[in-house]
Structure formats: C-alpha cells, structure tokens
Amino acid sequence: MQQTSKMDLKQQENVMKDSEKTQISSHHIQNKPPAPPLDSASALQAFLDHIPISSIPGIKNSPELQVLELNAGNRVRDAIELLFENNLCGAPIADVPDPDHTTTIGRFSDRYVGFIDLARIILWSLQKCENDHIQTKDNASDEPSKSGFFTMLEQIPQIGCTKIGELAKSFLWDSFFPIRLDDTLFHVLLLLSKHRLNVVPVIERPDSQIIGFVTQNAVVQLLLQSDGLDWFDGIADKALSEFRLENEDHVVQVYGDQSVAEAVQILCGNRVGVIAVVERGTERLIGNMRRSDVYLLLENDNLYHKRVTLTMEEFIHTDTSKTGSYPTIERDIGALLSAGALRLRNSFLPRMDQPVTNKKTDPLKQAMKNLAETKSCFSFLVDESQHAMGLLTIRDIINQFAPPCVDSSFHGGGFFESALEQTGCKIENGTMFCDH
C-alpha cells in the first residue's frame, strides 16, 4: 500500500509542478481566477490539501470498535471503570441535556464538549488523595476484584463521586475539533499544530456521531509515505539541530531510586506527558514513564499498594506485556486511524525500560521513522553517554509540516479561512494571529 500511495503522491506533485494555474479542487475552495505562482510554503499547503481523509484505509471503525461516549454527568469512578473495562485510554464527553430544553441536539458541536484521557483522571485522583492526606482502609479482602485504586475511589466520595464535567476546571479535557470525511490532511495538520490535541475525531456529517479518530502518530505515518518526494525530503532530511523544538534543552526526570509515588506527583504537573528515568550518579537514561503507564496501578493492585516504596527502576521493569515487535506501516495504518488507536493495553508501545532515543545530528526523517515504528509519541535527545539532553515530541514533528506563518503573498481561500476560524486564528496583513 505504501508504494502505491507514494506513486499517487508523486503523480500529484508532478501535476502541481506542471500547472501553476491549477486550483485546489475541493468543495471548500470556490473557483477563482488563475493565481500567481505559489511560494514553497503555500505550495506545500496546497499539496497537503489534495490528500482527503476519506481515502485513508480504516478510517471507519469496524463494528467491534464502536466509539464509547462518556457523559459530563458521569462520576469519576464510573468513568474510570468504563474506560478501563472497555480497554480504552480516552473517550469523547457528551453534554448533559437540559431537562427543560426539549429541542433535539443535532449538530456535533452541540453534542460533545471535549475529550478526556483516562490517565489524566487517574493522576488527578491520586494527586488529590495524596495532597489532601486522605487515608483509606484496605478492603482488598472484601472486594478482591475491585481492590486497590478502585477501593480508594469507593471510599473517598469527594474523589470518586465527582462529576467528570467538573474536571474541566482542572484542565483535564482536551479541546474537541471534529473533521469530516471530505476534509484533508492539511486540515488535520492545522488543528494538531494550533491545539494540543492527541486525537481528532472524524464524522460523516455535521449531525452525525463519531466514526473514528485520526491520531498524531497516524499523521506522521501518512507523512512518511511521501518519503522521496521533493517537498517532504526538503524538510525531513534536515538534522534535528536545525529545528526549533519546544523541549530541545529540557527534560523532566526522576532518579531510578525515587519512588513511583514521587514520579506520579512529578508527572501530574508535566504538560508533555513523559518523564525520563535516569541512573543516580551517572545520569544515564535507563527508562521513562509516560502518562499512559499509570494504568498499571489499576491493573496490578500490588503495584498500587507498594507505590510509596517501589522504586522507579523496579517499576519500569514491571511492564513485561510489551513484545518489542512492531507492525509495519502498511499493516497497521488502518488501526491507527480508528478507535483501535485508543486501546489502553497497547502491546505496540515500547516497554518503559526501552525508551526511544535520537541524537541532535539525526535527520528528522530518521526520528519520524523511529516514532512511527515504535508507535511512540516521544523521543529523548541523548548525547554519546546516553544523557537525556532534550525531548522530541510528535507535536514538534507535525509543526514542521503544518501551515507556517503565512506571508503576504498567500491570501488563503475559503477552506483555509474556515479552518483558521475553527482554530481561533485569522490573517491580517499577511500575519497569523491567534486569540488564545
């Protein structure tokens, strides 16, 4: 599939080179008089706008992968249990209908209010329990199947009975911007670069429910199918040191002899979602803890009860379910673009004691392939001694291909302007402004 897609993309690139008068032919752009030759940035935008979401295999969920919805009125305990038992790391949140409002909710934007991540709810619960110094009784013998973390939620109503709708105040929701099947990769890149989104929901019509998701990792996999094309290689063949990365000189870390409880507290305040585990004395990188790894405290009651005494060096070796074998892009791209990408127990992810690494001298393309092959969202930038010097995220990569700051020679168009409006941005005198 990859070779066929690359041939199709090459043909598209040649067509665009041969005809400067060709306009973007989608329903988003109205017919306009021939435009002057596009600069490289604008040409890239036009090229990405030729890749429709509907043409991607697996974009629609199979029947067994129906999207689970949470309700803003659900209790925290119920939301965690639903996600955990359905093997999902997150779900969209539907608004609570007003009982006095009889009008049927029709538009997508009226139905959903955000996307919530299971790991963030778990971290919020643990942090609140620790910060409020709440003591719980060990009722493991009374509830052998729901001991540990779930017992804590049951015993502490101020945590377990909190409505997830109230968690918006704690910034535990992601913004929610739907795209339609007839939208394009350009639109997805625009949304992912302007907002801190992990997934973008896909709908068929403005009044329909979600049929799937496009993930950050899936976007990188799609971009890699353009390997060998001029516009892609012109960006991807550059060394990482040539790019401005958000955390290129900063890594949040813990020592291997620190406790899991300490690491959880640090992870709670980490916006990126991963912390490095380093060896005390040598400062050598020996592992990492991702936000998503906290689900192991639900999976293993022993880990939950020992979190204050269990060291991080011990913890990173506990996740033995990962096989270290990764499916190819061709074989797995459909699953990455469906709700299957939201699986909680993801055997495709690297083990915690096998962090993904790159050097600043590596080309961006190599880093993209590392992340795509491991289905990871992070790569630590290390030196020759395996010291973690910085962090490369999938968001960093997407930003290199996303619409750049638009110069005055590019005036957008119907689709571009509507996409900017959805992200809260606008163009004035050739400069992009965002109201957030």
Disulfide bonds with the S-S distance in Angstrom:
Cys425-Cys434 2.32
